């Protein structure tokens, strides 16, 4: 049954080909100094950087550039961003890029004026901000993480061997986000399909949990069907606006806190995938893909009714003449077939996982109890081996 919850999402979205027209107006609501955070420079090649800078100039802002946000933002980069904010008394952080850039911006938002070590306070100990929060705005150029409308921030500490996510409260959510599907069309195919699976994983992590009749599970099934349909179009024609727009909107709703309302969530695939990323620095969506394949086979019997429902309602599997186990397994066959169809990485050895580093990945994996089965370390090791 539905549990108790409070739903509050303060992020204002501007969606569509005309979304950038609203940026100057939004910028007017903040102080004079804006830190412009972005990644490796792709936004300078595709014209997004010029459009953003033009809006900043029109709004009369002083711009502090903060380039070089990596795909898996590091704790060192977090500290660097915090120093930039303090040294320049930044009024707004404008993150332009994909989920990693926005994740990073939210981390800096909560950390810049923190008197303690933010890595220890927020990521290791999962504490809460008690300092001034620097507001964040975003211009999204790659879909997948849903970071544009949530409080999540994932940071990697290579020295410690951990990649840890912190879900901050609504005061750290982006205040506004610009969503123009055309900005996503220059993303390389590998990154595009990694984003597609990231979206699917976000939905499945919340779907494969709980035994009640949850409204959000019905929403999740619709989102998954939409993603499957549009992704098949997009991999054949990445310039198909309707497909890319539908995927962008699905990505936002997959992780803007709606689907978790009133029910438990699993998130163990993300825990293993993030640990894999901490050791290999592999693309996040691809780590999730390689882990999901063996993980869901492993827990299928523990949540059999939901896996049967997944097979029938998402993939259209017919149950006549089949046991529940056969229906559920066929649904997972369909999932894997779709994964191969869109071109995600299926085996973790392609991402740098080997027998030697499996123990380190297992040691860096947080074991959660929200899903149908709480894993042991030995089970994590077995799943990692099967993922290869």
N, C-alpha and C positions, 0 to 999 in steps of 0.2 A: 504494500500500500504506500501511498505518498507520505513521505516524512515531513517534518517541519522545516521550513527554510525561509530565508530573507533573500529577495532578489533585488539587486541594485547594480545597474550598469550605467555609469555616467558618461561613457565615451560617445561623442557626437560623430556620426559618419557622414561623409559626402561621397556618394557613389556615382560612377558613370564617366563618360568621356568629358563632361564639363566640370568634373569635380575640382580641378585645380583652380578654377575661377574663384573659389571660396577661400583659398589659402590666405590672401592678403587681408581679407575681412577677419579671419580668425586670429591672425598675428596681431591685429590692432588691440586685442584684449590683454596683451602681455607687455612687460617692460621692454626697455630699449635693447637689451643684449640677448642675442639668440646664439646658442651653440648648435652648429650644423654638424650632425654626426652621420657618417656614411662609411661604406666599405672600401673596396679596392679600386674604385674609380669607374666602374661600369656605368654609373649614372652620368658621368661626364661624356661618355660615348653615345648614349641613347637620348640625350637632350633633357633628361629629367633635372639634372643639376642646374642647367641654365634657367629652366622654368622656375625652379625653387628660388634661386638667387635673385631672379627678376622680381618675384613676389616679395622677398625679403627687402630688397631695395625700395620697392614701391611702398612698403610699410614703414620705411625709414629706420630699419633695424641695423644695429652694429652686429656684425657676424663674426663669431669665433669658430674657426674651422676645426673639426675633429674627425679627420679621415682615418682609414685603416682599421675599421672594425672588422674583425675576422669572422669566418663562418661559425666558429665555436668561440665566442668571446672569452678571453682569459681574464684572470684576476688582476694581472699586471695592467691590462688595458682598462679595466674598471678603475684601478687606482689613478691611472693617467687621466681619465675623464673627470674623476672627482677633483683632481688638482686644477684642471682647466676651469671647471665650474667655480671653484673657490677663488682662483686668481683673477677671474674676470667678472665675478659677481653675476653669473648668468641668470637671466630671468625665465628662460624657456629653453628646453632641449628639443630640437627638431630632428627627429630620426628619419632619414631617407634611405630606404632599402628594404631588405627582407626582414624576416622574424628575428634573426640574430642581432641586427642593428637596433631593432625596437626593444628586444630583450635587454640589450646592453644599456640603452638609454634609460629604461626603467630602473635598472640596477644603480646607475649613476644618480638618478633622481632621488632615490632613497638613501644613497650612501654619501653623497658629496659633503653634507653637513653633519654626518654621523661622527660622534666623538670616539666611538669604538671602532675596532677593525670590522668593516662590513662583511668580509668573508666569513669571519667567525660568528658574528652576530646574526646575520640573515640566512646564510647558506648552510653553515655547519649546525648552528643552534636553532635555526628557524624562528628567530626573534622578530619583533615588530618595530617599525620606525617610531622614534620619539623625538626626532629632529625635524627641521624644516624640510619639506618635500619640494623639489624643483619640478614644476609642471612639464609634461612631455606632450608633444604633438608628433604626428607621424604622416609620412607619405610612403605608401606601400608599393613596392615594385616586384615582389615575389610572394606568392601565396603558399600557405602550408601551416605555419605555426599558430595562426589566430592571435598572434601577439598584439595585433592592432586594436583589439577590443577586450583585453584582459590584463591581469596584474602579474602575469608570469615573467620571470627573468631567470635564464639558465646561464651559469658561469662555470668555466672550466679552470681548475687548478692543476696544472700538469705536475708540479712538484709534489703535491699531496696525492695525485692519482685519482682525483674525483671530478666529476661533472655533476653539479647539483642545481636543481631548480628551486626557486622560492616563489610562491604565489603571494604577492602583496595584496593588500586591501584596495578598495575602490579609489582611495586617495592617490594611488600610484598608476591607475589606469591612464592611458593616453586621454587627454582632454578632447582631442579631435583627431580624426584620421581621414586622409584623402585616399580614396580607392578608385583608381582609374584602371580598368582591366587592360587597356592598351599598354600600360607601363610594364605589364608582366610578359609581353610578347617577345621581348628580346632575351629572356632568360634561356640559357642553354638547355637542350633537351634533357640532359642528365639531371640538372637541378629542377627542371619543371616536373619530371615524373617523381623525383624524390619528394617534392612538395605534395604531389597528389597522394602518395602513400602516407605522408605525415597527416594529412587531413583524415584519411580513412582510419588511421590508427587512433587519432583523437576521439573519433566517434566510437570505435570499437572498445576502447578503454572504458568508456562510460556506459556502453551498451551491455557488455558482458559482465554484469554485476547485478546482484539483487534478484529476488524471486517474486516481487510484486507486479502489479499491473500499473506501470508508470506511463504517464502521458508522454514524457520525454523519450521513451523507447520508440513510440510511434513516430515522433519527429525524427529520431535518429535513423530509422529505417528509410524514411523519405529522403533524408540528406544523403545516405549511402547510395540509394538508387540514382539520385541526381548526379552524384559524383561519378559513379560507374559509367553512366550514359555520356556525360560531357567529356570525361577523360578519354574515352574511346575516340571521340571526334577530335579532341585536341592533339592527341599523339599523331594523328594522320594529317591534321592541318592546324598547326599552332597559332595561325592567324585568324582562326574562327572566333569572332568577337563574342557571339552568344555563348559558345562553350566556355571560353575563358572567363566571361562575366559570371556565368552560373557557378563555375568552380571557385572564383574569388569570393562570392557571396556564401557559398557552402563552407569554405574555409573559416570565414568569420564566425558563422553560427556553430561550427563544430567545437569551438573552444572559447566562447564568450561568456561562459558560466551557466548558460541556459540548460544544457543537457544534464548537468549534475544536480539540478534542483530536485530535492525530495527523494534521492536514491544514493546508494553507495557507488563507488567507482573502483576500478581495478588498478591501473597504472603500472603494473609490473613489467609490461613490455617496455615502457619508457625507462624504468629503472635499469633494466639490463642494457637497453640501447644506449642510454646515457653513459653507463659504465664502459661500454664498448667504445663509445666516442672519446672518453677520457684517455683511454689507452691507445687508440688507433688514430684519433682525430678525423674519423670518417664522417661523411655526410649524414646528418641526423636521420633523415627520412629513410635512407638506405639501411642504417643499422636497425631501425624499427622493422623494416621489411624482412630482413634475414632472421630476426628473433621471432616475429609473429608466426612464421610458418611452423616451427616446432612447438612454440609455446601453446598455441591454441589447440593443437593436437594433444598436448600433454594434459590440459585442463578440461578437455571437451566433456568427459564423463562426469566431471564434478558439476558442470552447469548444463547438462544435456538438454533440458527443455528450452533454454534460450538458444542453444546452437541449432536445435531443430527449427525454432522460429526464424532464426537468421537465414537458414537454408531456404525456407519456404517464402518468407516475406521479402527478402532482399534478392535472392537469386532465382526464385521461381521453381525450386526443386519440388517435384511431385512425390507425395509420400506413399502412394498406392503400392502395396506389395513389399514395402520396405520396413525394417525396424527403425526405431528412433535413432539408434546409433548409425545406421546406414544413411539416413537422411542427413544427420548432422555432419557426417564425414563427407558426404557429397557437397554440402554447402562449403566446407573448407576446401574441397577440390576446386569449386567454382572460384573461390577467393584467390587461390594460387594460380588458377588459369588466367584470371584478370591481371594479376601481378606480372605474369610473364608477358601478357599481351601489351601492357603499357611499357614494359621494359625496365622494371626495377631490378636491383641486384638481389639474387635469390640465395646466395651463399656467402657467409661472412668471411670465408677465407679470401674472397676477392677484396675485402675491406681491410685486410691485414690481421685477421684473427688466426692464431695458430695454437697448437697444443701448449707452447711455452707461455703464452700470455693469458690463457684461459683462467688460471687461478687468480691472477691480478684483476681481471674483469669481474670474476665472481666476488672477490673481496670488496670491490668498489660498488657492488650492487646492493641497494637498500631493499629489504624484504618487507613487503606490505601485506596487509590482511584484508583489503577491501574487496577482493575478487572471490572467485569460487574456490580457490585453493591458495593457501599460504605456502610458498616454496621454502625448501631448505637450500643451503649452499650446494649440497650435492646435486639437487635437482637443477639448479642454475647451471652448474657445470655440464650436466647432461644435455640441457637445452642448448647451451653454447656449442657443444660438440655436434649435436644434430643440425645446428644452424650452418655448419661449415660445408 
